[in-house]
């Protein structure tokens, strides 16, 4: 059994996307995404119908990272299939540092029978990295600050409980 930090327990809920079989394809976004314009073009992007059922963005330091063996699980295209969900639930012995991300990477290993398909990283930027356009980074931090001030005010006013980061 894989041991993981209890504070990560909810990240596995994103795997449920593979159980939504009434849809042909779905796009998953983590909550920290800042969407600035229509993302409709993702449906026509290269690899948007991944044979393995999963298309994602490789990890890296900017630029096109198609050769990456490891993908980020904060944004991906999924083709929901019962057998993918069952396979993910049956997967064992993966590194729990980034629980669902490492589980998905083990299941969809680039050199395995179900390799994930790469998406173009132009659709995803890490606003805290140096290569990102300054205007975009400033917008990201302005919105992040606004969100943090909102939740801090609610917490200080006692209208929301302070979450326990360990469970």
C-alpha positions in Angstrom: 0.0 0.0 0.0 1.3 3.5 -0.9 1.7 5.8 2.2 1.0 9.4 1.5 0.6 12.6 3.5 -3.0 13.0 4.6 -3.1 16.6 3.4 -3.0 15.3 -0.2 -6.0 13.0 0.3 -8.3 15.1 -1.9 -6.0 15.3 -4.9 -7.1 11.8 -5.9 -10.6 13.1 -6.7 -9.4 14.3 -10.1 -9.1 10.6 -11.1 -12.9 10.4 -11.1 -12.7 12.2 -14.5 -12.0 8.8 -16.1 -15.3 7.5 -14.7 -17.4 10.1 -16.5 -18.0 7.8 -19.5 -21.1 9.7 -20.8 -18.6 12.2 -22.3 -16.3 11.6 -25.2 -13.5 13.8 -23.9 -13.0 16.1 -20.9 -10.4 18.7 -20.0 -9.2 18.9 -16.4 -7.9 22.2 -14.8 -6.4 22.5 -11.3 -8.0 25.3 -9.3 -4.8 27.5 -9.6 -5.3 28.1 -13.3 -5.9 31.7 -14.5 -7.8 31.4 -17.8 -7.3 34.6 -19.8 -9.1 33.8 -23.0 -11.3 31.1 -24.7 -9.7 27.7 -24.5 -11.9 26.2 -27.2 -8.9 25.6 -29.4 -7.8 22.8 -27.1 -10.4 20.5 -28.7 -8.6 20.8 -32.0 -5.0 20.7 -30.7 -2.5 18.1 -31.7 -3.0 15.0 -29.6 -6.4 16.1 -28.4 -7.8 12.6 -29.1 -5.1 10.6 -27.3 -5.0 6.9 -28.1 -4.1 6.1 -24.5 -6.9 8.2 -23.1 -4.6 10.9 -21.7 -2.9 13.9 -23.1 -1.0 16.3 -20.9 1.9 18.8 -20.6 5.4 17.6 -20.0 7.3 19.0 -17.1 10.2 21.3 -17.8 11.5 24.8 -17.7 9.6 26.4 -20.6 9.7 25.8 -24.3 8.4 22.7 -26.0 8.9 19.7 -23.7 7.4 17.0 -25.9 10.4 14.6 -25.1 9.6 14.7 -21.4 8.9 11.4 -19.7 7.0 13.0 -16.9 3.7 15.1 -17.2 2.0 17.5 -15.0 -1.5 16.5 -13.7 -2.8 20.0 -13.3 -4.1 20.2 -16.8 -4.9 17.3 -19.1 -7.3 15.9 -21.6 -9.0 12.7 -20.7 -11.0 10.2 -22.7 -13.1 8.6 -19.9 -13.0 4.8 -19.9 -13.9 2.3 -17.2 -10.7 0.3 -17.9 -8.5 3.4 -17.3 -10.2 4.1 -14.0 -9.9 0.5 -12.9 -6.2 0.5 -14.0 -5.5 3.6 -12.0 -7.1 2.2 -8.9 -5.1 -1.1 -9.3 -1.8 0.7 -9.7 0.7 0.2 -6.8 4.1 1.2 -5.7 4.4 4.7 -7.0 6.2 7.6 -5.3 3.6 9.5 -3.2 5.4 12.9 -3.2 2.9 14.2 -5.8 0.3 11.5 -5.2 -2.1 11.6 -8.1 0.4 13.0 -10.5 3.0 10.2 -9.9 0.2 7.6 -10.0 -1.0 8.9 -13.3 2.6 9.0 -14.6 3.2 5.4 -13.6 0.0 4.2 -15.2 0.6 6.2 -18.4 4.4 5.9 -18.7 5.7 7.1 -22.0 7.6 3.8 -22.4 4.7 1.6 -21.2 1.6 0.1 -23.0 -0.6 3.3 -22.4 1.7 6.3 -23.1 0.3 9.7 -22.5 0.3 12.1 -25.4 2.1 15.5 -25.2 0.2 18.8 -25.5 1.8 22.0 -26.6 3.0 24.0 -23.5 1.8 27.3 -25.0 -1.5 26.7 -23.3 0.1 26.5 -19.8 2.6 28.8 -18.2 4.0 28.9 -14.7 3.6 32.6 -13.9 6.2 32.5 -11.1 8.9 31.4 -13.6 11.3 33.9 -15.2 10.5 33.2 -18.8 6.8 34.3 -18.5 5.8 37.6 -19.9 5.8 40.3 -17.2 2.3 41.5 -17.8 1.0 37.9 -17.4 3.0 37.4 -14.2 1.7 40.7 -12.7 -1.9 39.8 -13.5 -1.4 36.4 -11.9 0.0 37.9 -8.7 -2.7 40.6 -8.6 -5.5 38.0 -8.8 -3.7 35.7 -6.4 -3.4 38.5 -3.9 -7.0 39.4 -4.3 -8.1 35.9 -3.6 -5.8 35.5 -0.6 -7.1 38.8 0.9 -10.7 37.7 0.4 -10.2 34.4 2.2 -8.0 35.9 4.9 -10.8 38.5 5.6 -13.4 35.7 5.9 -11.2 33.7 8.2 -10.5 36.7 10.4 -14.2 37.5 10.6 -14.9 33.9 11.7 -17.1 33.1 8.7 -15.0 30.2 7.6 -13.2 27.6 9.7 -9.4 27.6 9.6 -8.5 24.4 7.7 -6.3 21.8 9.4 -3.4 21.3 6.9 -2.8 17.8 8.1 -6.1 16.2 7.8 
